[in-house]
Amino acid sequence: MSEYTTFEQARPSASQRDPEHLRSRFQHWLHHRWPDAAVLDASVPSSNGMSSETVIVTTERGTQQHRLVVRIAPQPQSSTVFAHYDMHEQYRVLERLRAQLDPPAVPQVLWCEDHPDPMGAPFFVMDHVDGEIPADVMPYTFNSWLTAASPQQRQRLQHATIEQLARVHAAAPADFSFLDHRQSGETELQAHVRRTREYYDWARGDRPGVPLIEQGFDWLYENWPQQASSRPGRESGTVLSWGDARIGNIIYRDFVPVALLDWEMVSLGPRELDLGWMLFFHSFFEDIAHTAGLPGLPDLLRRVDVVEAYAELAGYRPAGLDFYIVYAALRQAIILVRIQLRAIAFGQAEVPDQPDNMIMHRETLARMLDGTYFREETDHYDS
């Protein structure tokens, strides 16, 4: 069994709840919002993610049909990937993003339900958006609509994606003050790393630490970005950070984003948090493709191209990206450890001899930490 197979087995599968039961419960709840609406059906996509559960419902009001998406927090007994799921917070973020002067392409949210009784857990409802999403399974770097696209189409997608990220970062931080988790004397980045360390401690539970992740935190503290005052004119300042900024969380039509999805990891912080995550995640899928003997997508999301496009669109040139790419790799390593522990709990995987073996990209992360990775990847990551 390959590591990627084990990784996929640990993903929550399609809902075990009966679709008719979901339809009936949502119909009862919706009656108080749209008394004249009938819920025709409810289904759970096979591509349901690793966090909240997605239910797609079709409603009818008079002669008009409407498709809605219901995002439901996971059940606590499901050995969740994250410790907390604040559906109301995600709802507020999407609502306030759409109210910006130049809003990014986020779905229209309709209602938020904080009580667990109607659907078994808190949830929010948004409009359904049609389009194509770069797949995680199998990764879009395999034979996909993106690999079949022309170079010009991929460049259109890349430029439009970075433009959307710049719009997220242009949102007024004051509108998202409820995301400020700083403790006394902390910067946003310090608060972000502290909360990531807290997540790691929760994710591994009572199991021994993972040496490579422990080493990664040491590397972060030793290679902390320079203070803004030492590089005047280049500081990012605080922006709204999407948190899971990657093309696999975007719905596209004609290679242009029409909906940015999955805001569980949203926060305040430097712009480079999202840029580092986007760059790392693409390279993560590229590595999987190369391991399988496939060419991948070497013309997509090259670091030099992303930096230049972002500088043009946002008026800010990203700095210190090595740090943020390493941090992204470390964060993904923690998530993978949590996912593997879920697989072990579900009887889908065995406890590895070495804790580091729970990290699919352990060799890449190790090369990042010993300083060889960025020298080897200069052609791809030269900014």
Phi and psi in degrees as a GROMACS rama.xvg file:
@    title "Ramachandran Plot"
@    xaxis  label "Phi"
@    yaxis  label "Psi"
@TYPE xy
-75.4142  160.493  SER-2
-61.7717  -37.0029  GLU-3
-67.2551  -35.7835  TYR-4
-63.3344  -45.4954  THR-5
-61.7586  -41.2103  THR-6
-57.3342  -43.9194  PHE-7
-71.1785  -35.6119  GLU-8
-62.7906  -29.1567  GLN-9
-76.609  -11.8949  ALA-10
-69.0824  143.678  ARG-11
-59.5713  131.727  PRO-12
-82.1264  -176.335  SER-13
-56.4462  150.777  ALA-14
-53.4464  136.127  SER-15
-81.3846  -7.88503  GLN-16
-78.5221  144.035  ARG-17
-66.4392  129.262  ASP-18
-56.6975  -36.2872  PRO-19
-66.2717  -34.7927  GLU-20
-66.7099  -41.6424  HIS-21
-62.0465  -44.1938  LEU-22
-60.8622  -44.7288  ARG-23
-64.029  -43.3495  SER-24
-67.3632  -40.7457  ARG-25
-69.0936  -36.0637  PHE-26
-58.2243  -44.5956  GLN-27
-62.8418  -42.2303  HIS-28
-69.6052  -42.1955  TRP-29
-68.0492  -25.9795  LEU-30
-55.6933  -31.4696  HIS-31
-79.9297  -11.863  HIS-32
-105.514  -45.8917  ARG-33
-123.725  83.5458  TRP-34
-59.2481  -25.7927  PRO-35
-93.8241  7.88633  ASP-36
-96.4722  141.684  ALA-37
-112.827  137.64  ALA-38
-93.9127  111.745  VAL-39
-78.7909  -39.7579  LEU-40
-160.081  165.136  ASP-41
-141.082  137.575  ALA-42
-144.361  156.28  SER-43
-112.972  119.256  VAL-44
-60.9581  145.701  PRO-45
-65.3927  -20.6367  SER-46
-91.4718  20.0146  SER-47
-48.5111  138.191  ASN-48
-81.0709  -167.472  GLY-49
-91.9169  -1.71926  MET-50
-117.952  -106.793  SER-51
-71.4065  155.292  SER-52
-87.559  137.006  GLU-53
-107.822  128.508  THR-54
-123.044  128.536  VAL-55
-102.979  125.273  ILE-56
-121.233  146.915  VAL-57
-110.702  124.033  THR-58
-115.626  160.38  THR-59
-132.91  128.009  GLU-60
-126.188  108.88  ARG-61
64.7807  -121.022  GLY-62
-100.184  3.73282  THR-63
-105.165  133.367  GLN-64
-100.247  143.246  GLN-65
-130.745  134.748  HIS-66
-102.369  130.872  ARG-67
-123.025  155.223  LEU-68
-116.474  128.544  VAL-69
-109.643  117.073  VAL-70
-101.52  114.218  ARG-71
-111.037  133.679  ILE-72
-62.0971  147.231  ALA-73
-70.192  158.267  PRO-74
-72.1946  136.496  GLN-75
-57.2642  -33.1235  PRO-76
-75.2243  -1.58252  GLN-77
-86.6432  11.5952  SER-78
55.0833  67.965  SER-79
-63.5324  155.506  THR-80
-72.6689  -39.7044  VAL-81
-114.177  156.149  PHE-82
-73.7058  -34.8146  ALA-83
-132.16  142.221  HIS-84
-129.706  101.135  TYR-85
-98.8148  90.7965  ASP-86
-67.2242  -33.6379  MET-87
-65.9122  -36.4185  HIS-88
-64.168  -45.0347  GLU-89
-61.2639  -41.6789  GLN-90
-59.0843  -45.9668  TYR-91
-64.001  -39.5312  ARG-92
-61.3827  -48.4304  VAL-93
-64.4312  -41.2546  LEU-94
-61.3589  -43.8297  GLU-95
-76.2657  -29.8351  ARG-96
-64.1544  -41.548  LEU-97
-67.4206  -18.3524  ARG-98
-89.9831  -1.01468  ALA-99
-69.62  159.667  GLN-100
-62.8928  -37.7727  LEU-101
-127.046  75.181  ASP-102
-71.9174  146.398  PRO-103
-72.5299  170.282  PRO-104
-83.3629  80.1554  ALA-105
-108.304  151.744  VAL-106
-64.2454  154.395  PRO-107
-75.9482  118  GLN-108
-89.9406  144.561  VAL-109
-110.924  -50.9499  LEU-110
-147.08  158.326  TRP-111
-131.527  133.733  CYS-112
-118.51  114.082  GLU-113
-85.7791  -19.2902  ASP-114
-84.3181  138.247  HIS-115
-78.0567  -15.4951  PRO-116
-61.2398  -44.9147  ASP-117
-58.9303  -43.3859  PRO-118
-125.775  11.521  MET-119
93.2127  -12.0835  GLY-120
-167.299  160.341  ALA-121
-57.212  151.473  PRO-122
-156.293  165.52  PHE-123
-133.181  161.338  PHE-124
-121.297  136.71  VAL-125
-139.971  164.242  MET-126
-65.4923  144.791  ASP-127
-78.5061  141.252  HIS-128
-122.453  125.263  VAL-129
-82.1144  148.678  ASP-130
156.212  -167.3  GLY-131
-114.909  141.809  GLU-132
-119.115  129.565  ILE-133
-59.3605  123.968  PRO-134
-75.4823  149.745  ALA-135
-89.0492  -29.3984  ASP-136
-131.149  112.4  VAL-137
-67.3908  159.293  MET-138
-56.2496  147.652  PRO-139
-61.8421  -12.7281  TYR-140
-78.927  -7.55996  THR-141
-85.4209  -163.301  PHE-142
-68.1073  104.69  ASN-143
-143.77  176.366  SER-144
-64.4637  -21.671  TRP-145
-78.6677  -39.6169  LEU-146
-70.1395  -26.802  THR-147
-81.7323  -13.1504  ALA-148
-72.8156  162.482  ALA-149
-79.0474  158.983  SER-150
-55.4715  -36.4435  PRO-151
-66.5575  -38.3383  GLN-152
-66.9431  -39.977  GLN-153
-67.0429  -36.8765  ARG-154
-66.9504  -35.7049  GLN-155
-61.7044  -44.4401  ARG-156
-62.2617  -45.1349  LEU-157
-62.6757  -48.1577  GLN-158
-63.7674  -43.4521  HIS-159
-67.6043  -32.4946  ALA-160
-67.5468  -46.0776  THR-161
-65.4517  -34.7389  ILE-162
-61.5446  -40.795  GLU-163
-65.6498  -40.3369  GLN-164
-63.6073  -39.2638  LEU-165
-62.5616  -34.9611  ALA-166
-67.7264  -39.0693  ARG-167
-58.8022  -45.9583  VAL-168
-71.4661  -18.2117  HIS-169
-84.4068  -7.5365  ALA-170
-62.4624  147.483  ALA-171
-68.5203  115.092  ALA-172
-56.6146  -31.648  PRO-173
-61.4215  -26.1965  ALA-174
-72.4562  -10.6867  ASP-175
-125.339  31.3416  PHE-176
-61.2497  -22.1473  SER-177
-66.7547  -9.31437  PHE-178
-93.9108  3.56086  LEU-179
-80.4954  108.039  ASP-180
-110.878  20.8236  HIS-181
-68.9805  142.718  ARG-182
-93.3767  172.023  GLN-183
-55.1871  125.774  SER-184
84.2951  -2.78001  GLY-185
-86.639  148.907  GLU-186
-86.7251  169.653  THR-187
-61.6687  -38.669  GLU-188
-67.749  -42.0064  LEU-189
-60.9052  -41.0666  GLN-190
-64.8689  -38.9613  ALA-191
-63.6281  -46.7631  HIS-192
-66.8465  -39.6073  VAL-193
-59.7774  -45.1134  ARG-194
-67.6611  -30.7693  ARG-195
-67.5371  -39.7566  THR-196
-64.1956  -40.1758  ARG-197
-63.1381  -38.4868  GLU-198
-64.1417  -42.9549  TYR-199
-59.0499  -45.6754  TYR-200
-61.6548  -38.4539  ASP-201
-70.6732  -42.5715  TRP-202
-62.3429  -37.6985  ALA-203
-85.2927  -12.2795  ARG-204
59.5413  -130.02  GLY-205
-93.9486  11.8129  ASP-206
-81.9872  159.882  ARG-207
-61.158  158.835  PRO-208
-67.2969  162.179  GLY-209
-100.709  111.922  VAL-210
-53.3422  -41.8847  PRO-211
-66.6869  -35.5033  LEU-212
-70.2832  -41.5418  ILE-213
-59.277  -42.4829  GLU-214
-63.356  -36.5789  GLN-215
-62.7467  -42.2073  GLY-216
-64.0676  -40.4885  PHE-217
-59.589  -41.5055  ASP-218
-61.9989  -42.1932  TRP-219
-59.1602  -48.0526  LEU-220
-64.7914  -31.9189  TYR-221
-80.8471  -19.4955  GLU-222
-121.982  32.1144  ASN-223
-57.954  138.533  TRP-224
-56.6179  149.165  PRO-225
-60.0443  149.806  GLN-226
-63.7451  149.114  GLN-227
-57.1623  -34.3204  ALA-228
-65.3788  -21.1021  SER-229
-86.3222  -7.06392  SER-230
-138.585  68.6427  ARG-231
-57.013  144.666  PRO-232
83.8199  -6.08445  GLY-233
-117.44  -3.79051  ARG-234
-67.9913  144.221  GLU-235
-77.3501  -37.7937  SER-236
75.6619  179.098  GLY-237
-89.0184  130.286  THR-238
-131.635  169.384  VAL-239
-73.9063  121.541  LEU-240
-102.667  119.778  SER-241
-56.4087  -43.2346  TRP-242
96.4735  -41.1378  GLY-243
-124.867  50.1153  ASP-244
-77.5618  96.4811  ALA-245
-152.75  156.909  ARG-246
-67.9693  -21.1984  ILE-247
-70.1093  -6.38944  GLY-248
-110.914  24.2685  ASN-249
-127.942  135.843  ILE-250
-92.4439  129.074  ILE-251
-116.02  146.983  TYR-252
-132.225  126.898  ARG-253
54.077  38.5936  ASP-254
66.297  22.6856  PHE-255
-124.097  134.081  VAL-256
-63.332  134.208  PRO-257
-119.74  -8.92359  VAL-258
-162.14  125.852  ALA-259
-96.2842  124.321  LEU-260
-114.028  169.339  LEU-261
62.8245  91.8518  ASP-262
-115.837  25.3798  TRP-263
-63.3291  -27.8048  GLU-264
-103.711  17.4388  MET-265
-63.4284  147.189  VAL-266
-161.991  -177.56  SER-267
-103.799  145.854  LEU-268
169.525  -172.659  GLY-269
-67.5685  153.436  PRO-270
-58.2097  -34.4276  ARG-271
-65.3977  -17.6718  GLU-272
-57.1067  -48.7426  LEU-273
-72.3052  -39.6973  ASP-274
-65.409  -43.099  LEU-275
-62.449  -40.0983  GLY-276
-65.4106  -44.0851  TRP-277
-63.2675  -43.8677  MET-278
-66.2294  -45.0316  LEU-279
-64.5176  -44.272  PHE-280
-64.4366  -37.1592  PHE-281
-64.6145  -42.7539  HIS-282
-65.5123  -31.3769  SER-283
-60.0471  -47.0205  PHE-284
-73.6289  -32.242  PHE-285
-60.3562  -43.4744  GLU-286
-62.2865  -38.6052  ASP-287
-62.8963  -42.4163  ILE-288
-64.0766  -43.8068  ALA-289
-64.7732  -37.6171  HIS-290
-61.08  -33.4252  THR-291
-84.441  3.68807  ALA-292
80.4284  20.1986  GLY-293
-103.926  154.23  LEU-294
-73.8392  -21.1635  PRO-295
72.5906  -150.633  GLY-296
-130.73  72.1752  LEU-297
-66.9295  -15.7508  PRO-298
-92.1795  1.18989  ASP-299
-107.866  135.521  LEU-300
54.222  43.0189  LEU-301
-69.8181  141.799  ARG-302
-57.5442  -44.8217  ARG-303
-61.4793  -37.9826  VAL-304
-70.7628  -41.006  ASP-305
-63.9514  -43.9674  VAL-306
-61.4953  -46.9472  VAL-307
-65.0202  -42.901  GLU-308
-65.9098  -41.7894  ALA-309
-65.8606  -41.0347  TYR-310
-60.5653  -39.6866  ALA-311
-68.301  -42.4582  GLU-312
-82.4768  -33.7645  LEU-313
-103.678  -12.8526  ALA-314
71.0408  23.4484  GLY-315
-143.203  129.967  TYR-316
-94.7634  116.817  ARG-317
-58.0396  144.158  PRO-318
-131.822  154.072  ALA-319
64.6788  33.6678  GLY-320
-67.4121  -24.8083  LEU-321
-53.6755  -46.2268  ASP-322
-58.7537  -45.8898  PHE-323
-75.7034  -27.7899  TYR-324
-70.7306  -41.9314  ILE-325
-61.7238  -43.5133  VAL-326
-61.8086  -40.3233  TYR-327
-62.0482  -44.3512  ALA-328
-62.1037  -36.6297  ALA-329
-68.3415  -43.3929  LEU-330
-62.2626  -43.6449  ARG-331
-64.7655  -34.5296  GLN-332
-61.1211  -41.9954  ALA-333
-64.9194  -42.6368  ILE-334
-61.8613  -42.0625  ILE-335
-65.3057  -37.0354  LEU-336
-62.0112  -44.5274  VAL-337
-61.8359  -40.9957  ARG-338
-65.243  -41.4654  ILE-339
-65.9993  -37.5783  GLN-340
-65.4292  -33.7279  LEU-341
-63.3363  -44.6028  ARG-342
-61.3014  -39.9887  ALA-343
-64.4947  -42.6572  ILE-344
-63.6884  -33.109  ALA-345
-86.3648  1.93264  PHE-346
74.8333  20.2158  GLY-347
-99.0532  -5.70721  GLN-348
-153.325  158.374  ALA-349
-101.37  156.418  GLU-350
-65.754  124.399  VAL-351
-71.9002  157.764  PRO-352
-64.4362  -37.4625  ASP-353
-119.376  128.534  GLN-354
-55.4174  -33.1168  PRO-355
-60.3844  -22.552  ASP-356
-71.1684  -6.31045  ASN-357
-79.2451  -6.00489  MET-358
-102.238  112.171  ILE-359
-58.5176  -39.8807  MET-360
-100.445  34.4612  HIS-361
-60.384  -37.5927  ARG-362
-67.1783  -39.9702  GLU-363
-63.3848  -47.0753  THR-364
-62.1194  -40.4927  LEU-365
-61.9702  -40.4425  ALA-366
-69.4237  -32.2649  ARG-367
-62.5569  -43.177  MET-368
-74.0756  -29.629  LEU-369
-90.5281  0.852933  ASP-370
90.3892  2.1014  GLY-371
-91.9632  -22.3104  THR-372
-62.2282  -51.0331  TYR-373
-72.1099  -26.8276  PHE-374
-67.491  -39.0852  ARG-375
-72.5413  -27.3067  GLU-376
-103.478  22.7114  GLU-377
-54.6333  -41.3527  THR-378
-61.9458  -29.1273  ASP-379
-94.3899  -27.0328  HIS-380
-123.843  32.3226  TYR-381
-92.0309  111.191  ASP-382
